[in-house]
Amino acid sequence: MKAVVSWADATHMRLGPKIYDTGAIADFYSLDQDHCFPVLLSHMKGSNTLALCPHWGEPGHTSLTSEKHVAPKNFDLAYVQRHLAKAAPKSDDLRSLATAQLVTLGELTASGVALFFVTYLLQPLVFAHVNGFQVLGAELPAAAGRATPMRLLERWAELAFSADATATTFMIGRYNGGGPRLGVCLLPFVPAAATVVRTAVQRRARLGLGATFLWCTLASMAGTLLADPIARALASVDAAAGPVTHMADLMHEGELLRPIFRIGATPIASMVGMRPISYDPGSVGEALHRDAAHQMLLRHELELGTGANDPLLKGWAERIRPPPRELLDLVQLQLPDMFASDLLSLPYTPIYVPPETPYLPRMPAQLPAATPFCVRYAMELLTDSARLGVHAWLSKALDQLRCIEEHPREHTGCELLRPPPLVLGQEALLPWARGRVWDLTFERANCAVPLDMTLPLDSNLNLHRLRARLHGYPDQNLVSNLLEGIRFEADVELQTVLVPHLISLPMGFTSVRNELYRLQTLGWYKFFDHLPFWPIYVNGQGATSRKMEDRYRRTTECGGPRRPTFDGGKLRALSLNEASSVRHMPAWYKFRHDAPWQKYLRERALHEPLEWGTPSQRPPEIKPTLKAVMRDLSILLAAARHLDEPIYVFGDDAKDYFNQLAIASEDWWKLGVVFIHADDVAAPRPAHERLFFVSERRLGFGARPSSNIAQRFSEALL
């Protein structure tokens, strides 16, 4: 792939501010103005320029790069549709090309695809409909292969401009998560001034005159449906456009590395040196140039070669993206010589060896217990004083959540409403209710019953296949967690522990609530309008920022209480993270003497006295290090350079990876959350009715064992 850059050679600086003015170029070179665009592109440096057709602009020769691929001087949607109708796709999946038409972005579903043409030569412009809501797109059949959208975008780019345009056509992802796929095509094209719209006023005026597609700035699309997807499109090709070493103003040679930008009458000098691009052997620029060619080879192989019919490779072609922007600032940096023979003799990083661990047994069923009446609420299990304490704590939690909801994220006053941690032990229960974990979900009975610790696992994983494939796997503790449910091995007292929300919650309040709703919709979390268990750990919620997003990652506070907190019986409440990192014998474990319980204690080596602080038997988490990855890549790169073969690095990320692992029923009572529903404007509810309780049934962020178990699962899959 030939890279296109947006600066001119210093030898042509005589044109000064008229460097992009085709009329000025025509006068300077004594050319017809219709032939000036190739001259403009020829100003670009050597190997990184386009291979221009010498007959461009003459009758019958309108292509910029090849006589085989003819494209109009000014892009026209009707032209695209005429050629789409003539196209002869090689598979049934591509027959939708024949019916491609203008579509409304809001009507496209997850099966849809839309393409934006973008140019960066003079300023960022996108070819968009001036009505602000229609795009060049298509709704593909639900059964279409994952490679079909990428092929469709490449065909549109080829028909609209030239075959070379497919090299700068990329899929930027789905719009709004579950919407249509969006693609961009970066063109080396300078639109005529009459086809450019720079303000919203101009756009509306051109729309009133019957205009359709024009080259638009992002500012001109303000307030329209297309403003957000266009902003994403421009951001996605920012790296592919390359670094801008100077503006169009005239520069002296001494200004080239430290340019002066003139905006109006005020000159602004750059304090950071700007370096022109370099394709010297061994430089980052040369590596990027070589990588671009390898990208096209890979894309062709995935779409049309041996990977075209492989279901495991579907969708990978659209993941090929431009290089990271950071690399474009290092184009002159000299890379190490990968031809060094000693690299080929280096050993790879040792392969992960799974630890040998015993199988983790399930907790036996609780002993049966009778209640004097049908218990419907946890409060009916408590003494009067305990009931008042719980009501007071929940009222403060509600006040804090309402404050966070009603104030901007910068507001700090809501922290004053944050309740302190509250712990209630067995002394808070009526005598007949003690010594049990009560299930008030009413999923298996109409009244409160002891929680069934032996329920079968509700998982979307293929447990039968996992059981067969992991038979004899050394890490049997992991196998038990996968097949019978995640257990944190956090041996805690029978205490209700109410932990306040974190001070980071206001920054991502909406994201946290939306995430709770999403996980409940998937069936991974359960919502209740009352406390679903007693005792219960109600863990605080927090938010962690994501890179380049206003959407925050939800985290659970499994480390609370952070300070020593005791119940009425003077027993300290352990946080889930602390309890999972040490071996601890809770007091209530000693009160059962039946055979199944004693067998369980022996299998977990809890039948003998333990010294406080003895570390957990869970094996340590071993993650790949950056040093190990770089070492192995250096060895592979050295072999690739000696064999003159490309090297490809694939990275995959499973969505909701932690959440794929289901929690065993014996740990359900340890993973609770209290939050507030969004108010319904049409049917507002009293504040206390908006409070709801969450029972987390899947592994999530915040618990110390989560990352450990997920990493060991990844190693087992490999």
Buried (B, 14 or more C-beta within 10 A) or exposed (E): BBBBBBBBEBEBBEBEEBBBBBEBBBBBEEBEEEBBBBBBBEBBBEEBBBEBBEBBBEEEEBBBBBEEBBBEBEBBBEBBBEBBEEBEBEEEBBEBBEEBEBBEBEEBEEBBBBBBBBBBBBBBBBBBBBBBBBBBBBBBEEEBBBBBBBBBBBBBBBBBBBBBBBBBBBBBBBBEEEBBBBBBBBBBBBBEEEBBBBEBEBBBEBBEEEBBBBBBBBEBBEEBBBBEBBEBBBBBBBBBBBBEBBBBBBBEEEBBBEBBBBEEEEEEEBEEEBBBBBBEEBBBBBBBBEBBEBBEEBBBBBBBBEBBEEEEBBBBBBBBBBBEEEBBBBBBBEEEEBEEEEBEEEEEBEEBEBBEBEEBBBBBBBEEBEBEEEBEEBBBBBBEEBBEBBEEBBBBBBBBBBBBBEBEBEEEEBBEBBBEBBBBBBBBBEEEBBBBBBBBBBEEEEEBBBBBBBBEBEBEBEBEEBEEEBEEBBBBBBBBBBBBBBBBBBBBBBBBBBBBBBEBBBBBBBBBBBBBBBBBEEEBBBBBEBBBBBBBBBBBBBBBBEEEEEEBBBBBBBBBBEEEBEBBBEBEBBBBBBBBBBBBBBEBBEEBEEEEBEEBBEBBEBBEEBEEEEEBEBBEBBEEEEEEEEBBEBBBBBBBBEEEEEBEEEEEEEEEEBBBBBBBBBBBBBBBBBBBBEEEEEEEEEBEEBBBBBBBBBBBBBBBBBBBBBBBBBBBEE
